[in-house]
């Protein structure tokens, strides 16, 4: 399948959807504290997204039951919101949020500390975020996709962590997941050349231990195989003639 090149009109719609995702992340920050359930976070997010005239991208996608993915500690991605998942002091939680507006999706993820978190967990969160920005230094016309991937991997591994190999970023547009796939490690080859109008969800998923992961019996939640902590950071971006623009930033 070809990589879509979006028009200015399409990018404006993607920008609007991305703004709702960014605003939802900002809203949820104030609710992330010990004693709160991931179901409560999910309900706050859904109410807000709907209030903006959008719909949650994830709810019902492939049968997923929640508005957000809420992944705690060793959960890498796709954690299902639940009344029984109560945040505790010292946890870290990754929130992945999507919004669909006027035919286009926005998609972004952040990892947060809950209460008082140890230094290593804080460093994992920081390195994951920083690895995204190391990668997008290459998100400009004329560069190749796997330059982004290689920069993410190099930065993560230089800090003693590992990048998940089984999960990737992706294109975003009228579908939540489009071409191209965007690994967070350097595969063989340079990958497609980046062009103005490409819209990409770049999302490092970083483990404090080994990169291997497994799927739980709920057939959604993906966890680290060794039980180590995992963090996630994602923006939807568009390639511009000047480089790139973050579409999911407040």
C-alpha positions as CSV (number, residue, x, y, z in Angstrom):
1,X,0.0,0.0,0.0
2,X,1.3,3.5,-0.9
3,X,2.2,6.2,1.6
4,X,-0.4,9.0,1.4
5,X,0.7,12.5,0.7
6,X,-1.8,14.8,2.4
7,X,-3.0,18.1,1.0
8,X,-3.1,21.3,3.0
9,X,-6.8,20.9,3.6
10,X,-6.3,17.4,4.9
11,X,-3.4,18.5,7.1
12,X,-5.7,21.1,8.7
13,X,-8.2,18.4,9.6
14,X,-5.4,16.3,11.0
15,X,-4.2,19.3,13.0
16,X,-7.7,19.7,14.5
17,X,-7.9,16.1,15.5
18,X,-4.4,16.2,16.9
19,X,-5.3,19.3,19.0
20,X,-8.1,17.3,20.7
21,X,-5.7,14.5,21.5
22,X,-3.2,17.0,23.0
23,X,-5.9,18.6,25.0
24,X,-7.1,15.3,26.3
25,X,-3.6,14.4,27.5
26,X,-3.3,17.7,29.2
27,X,-6.6,17.2,31.0
28,X,-5.7,13.8,32.2
29,X,-2.5,15.0,33.8
30,X,-4.5,16.4,36.7
31,X,-6.2,13.1,37.4
32,X,-3.0,10.9,37.5
33,X,-2.5,10.3,41.2
34,X,-2.6,7.3,43.7
35,X,-6.1,5.9,44.2
36,X,-7.5,6.7,40.8
37,X,-8.6,3.8,38.5
38,X,-7.8,3.6,34.9
39,X,-11.5,3.4,34.2
40,X,-11.9,6.9,35.7
41,X,-9.2,8.2,33.4
42,X,-11.0,6.5,30.5
43,X,-14.3,8.1,31.3
44,X,-12.8,11.6,31.7
45,X,-11.1,11.2,28.3
46,X,-14.2,9.9,26.5
47,X,-16.4,12.7,27.9
48,X,-13.9,15.3,26.8
49,X,-13.3,13.9,23.3
50,X,-17.1,13.7,22.7
51,X,-17.6,17.2,24.0
52,X,-15.3,18.4,21.2
53,X,-17.4,16.8,18.5
54,X,-14.9,14.0,18.0
55,X,-15.1,10.3,18.7
56,X,-12.4,8.1,20.4
57,X,-10.3,6.4,17.7
58,X,-9.6,3.4,19.8
59,X,-13.0,2.5,21.2
60,X,-14.2,-0.5,19.3
61,X,-11.1,-0.6,17.1
62,X,-10.6,-4.3,16.5
63,X,-12.9,-4.9,19.5
64,X,-10.8,-2.8,22.0
65,X,-13.2,-1.8,24.8
66,X,-11.7,1.5,26.0
67,X,-11.3,5.1,24.9
68,X,-7.7,5.1,26.0
69,X,-4.9,2.6,26.4
70,X,-3.7,2.7,30.0
71,X,-0.6,0.7,30.5
72,X,1.0,0.5,34.0
73,X,4.6,-0.4,34.9
74,X,5.6,-3.5,32.9
75,X,2.7,-3.0,30.5
76,X,4.1,-1.7,27.2
77,X,0.9,-0.8,25.3
78,X,-2.8,-1.6,24.9
79,X,-3.7,-1.8,28.6
80,X,-7.4,-2.0,29.0
81,X,-9.0,0.5,31.4
82,X,-10.6,-1.1,34.4
83,X,-12.3,-0.4,37.7
84,X,-9.8,-2.8,39.3
85,X,-6.6,-1.1,38.0
86,X,-5.9,1.4,40.7
87,X,-2.9,3.7,40.5
88,X,-0.4,3.4,43.3
89,X,2.4,5.7,44.5
90,X,5.5,4.8,42.6
91,X,3.7,3.5,39.5
92,X,4.3,4.8,36.0
93,X,1.5,4.9,33.5
94,X,1.5,5.2,29.7
95,X,-1.6,6.8,28.2
96,X,-2.2,6.3,24.5
97,X,-5.1,8.5,23.1
98,X,-6.7,8.8,19.7
99,X,-9.4,11.1,18.4
100,X,-11.4,11.0,15.1
101,X,-12.8,14.2,13.7
102,X,-14.1,15.1,10.3
103,X,-12.8,11.9,8.8
104,X,-9.2,12.1,10.2
105,X,-7.3,10.7,13.2
106,X,-4.9,12.1,15.8
107,X,-2.8,9.8,17.9
108,X,-0.3,10.4,20.7
109,X,1.0,8.8,23.9
110,X,2.7,9.9,27.1
111,X,4.1,8.2,30.2
112,X,3.6,9.7,33.6
113,X,4.9,9.2,37.1
114,X,2.3,8.5,39.8
115,X,3.3,10.1,43.0
116,X,6.8,9.5,44.1
117,X,8.7,7.4,41.6
118,X,12.3,6.2,41.8
119,X,15.1,7.7,39.9
120,X,15.5,4.9,37.4
121,X,11.8,5.0,36.4
122,X,12.0,8.8,36.0
123,X,15.1,8.3,33.8
124,X,13.3,5.8,31.7
125,X,10.4,8.2,31.1
126,X,12.9,11.0,30.2
127,X,15.0,8.9,27.9
128,X,11.9,7.7,26.0
129,X,10.7,11.2,25.4
130,X,14.2,12.4,24.5
131,X,14.6,9.5,22.0
132,X,11.5,10.7,20.1
133,X,13.1,14.1,19.7
134,X,16.4,12.6,18.7
135,X,14.6,10.7,16.0
136,X,12.6,13.6,14.6
137,X,15.7,15.5,13.9
138,X,15.7,13.5,10.7
139,X,12.0,14.1,10.0
140,X,12.5,16.4,7.1
141,X,12.3,16.2,3.3
142,X,15.1,14.2,1.6
143,X,15.9,12.1,4.6
144,X,14.9,8.5,4.9
145,X,12.5,6.9,7.4
146,X,15.0,4.6,8.9
147,X,17.2,7.5,9.9
148,X,14.5,8.3,12.4
149,X,14.5,4.7,13.5
150,X,18.3,4.5,13.9
151,X,18.5,7.7,15.9
152,X,15.9,6.5,18.3
153,X,17.6,3.1,18.8
154,X,21.1,4.7,19.2
155,X,19.9,7.2,21.9
156,X,17.9,4.6,23.9
157,X,20.7,2.0,23.9
158,X,23.4,4.6,24.7
159,X,21.4,5.2,27.9
160,X,21.3,1.5,28.8
161,X,17.7,0.8,27.8
162,X,16.2,-1.3,25.0
163,X,13.7,-0.5,22.2
164,X,10.7,-2.8,21.6
165,X,11.1,-4.6,18.3
166,X,7.7,-6.2,17.9
167,X,5.7,-2.9,17.8
168,X,6.1,0.0,15.4
169,X,4.9,3.5,14.6
170,X,2.7,4.1,11.6
171,X,1.2,6.5,9.1
172,X,-2.0,8.3,10.2
173,X,-4.8,9.8,8.2
174,X,-8.3,8.7,7.3
175,X,-7.3,5.4,8.9
176,X,-5.8,5.1,12.4
177,X,-3.0,2.8,11.1
178,X,-1.6,3.5,7.6
179,X,1.7,2.9,5.8
180,X,4.5,3.2,6.5
181,X,5.4,1.1,9.4
182,X,8.0,3.0,11.6
183,X,10.3,0.7,13.7
184,X,12.2,2.2,16.6
185,X,15.3,0.3,15.7
186,X,17.4,0.5,12.5
187,X,16.4,-2.3,10.1
188,X,18.2,-3.2,6.9
189,X,17.8,-0.5,4.2
190,X,17.1,3.2,4.4
191,X,13.3,3.0,4.1
192,X,11.2,5.4,2.1
193,X,12.4,8.9,1.4
194,X,10.4,11.5,3.4
195,X,8.3,13.9,1.4
196,X,6.2,17.0,2.3
197,X,2.7,15.9,3.3
198,X,3.6,12.6,4.9
199,X,1.8,12.2,8.2
200,X,3.5,9.8,10.7
201,X,2.9,8.6,14.3
202,X,6.4,8.1,15.7
203,X,6.3,6.3,19.0
204,X,9.3,4.9,20.9
205,X,8.4,2.1,23.3
206,X,11.4,1.6,25.6
207,X,12.0,-1.1,28.2
208,X,14.3,-0.8,31.2
209,X,15.3,-4.4,30.7
210,X,15.2,-6.7,27.6
211,X,13.3,-5.7,24.5
212,X,11.2,-8.9,24.4
213,X,7.5,-8.6,25.0
214,X,4.5,-11.0,25.3
215,X,0.7,-10.6,25.1
216,X,-1.5,-11.3,28.1
217,X,-4.5,-13.6,28.1
218,X,-6.9,-10.6,27.4
219,X,-5.3,-10.7,23.9
220,X,-4.7,-6.9,24.1
221,X,-2.2,-6.0,26.9
222,X,1.4,-6.3,25.8
223,X,3.9,-6.6,28.7
224,X,7.7,-6.9,29.0
225,X,8.8,-10.5,29.0
226,X,11.1,-10.0,31.9
227,X,8.8,-7.9,34.0
228,X,10.9,-4.7,33.6
229,X,9.3,-1.3,33.3
230,X,8.3,0.2,30.0
231,X,7.6,3.7,28.8
232,X,6.0,5.1,25.6
233,X,6.1,8.5,23.9
234,X,4.3,9.4,20.7
235,X,3.3,12.3,18.5
236,X,1.6,12.5,15.2
237,X,3.8,14.7,12.9
238,X,3.6,16.0,9.3
239,X,6.6,16.5,7.1
240,X,6.8,20.1,5.9
241,X,9.0,22.0,3.6
242,X,10.9,23.3,6.6
243,X,11.1,20.0,8.4
244,X,8.2,18.8,10.4
245,X,5.3,19.9,12.6
246,X,4.0,18.2,15.7
247,X,0.2,17.8,15.2
248,X,-0.5,16.5,18.7
249,X,1.2,19.2,20.9
250,X,-0.6,21.7,23.0
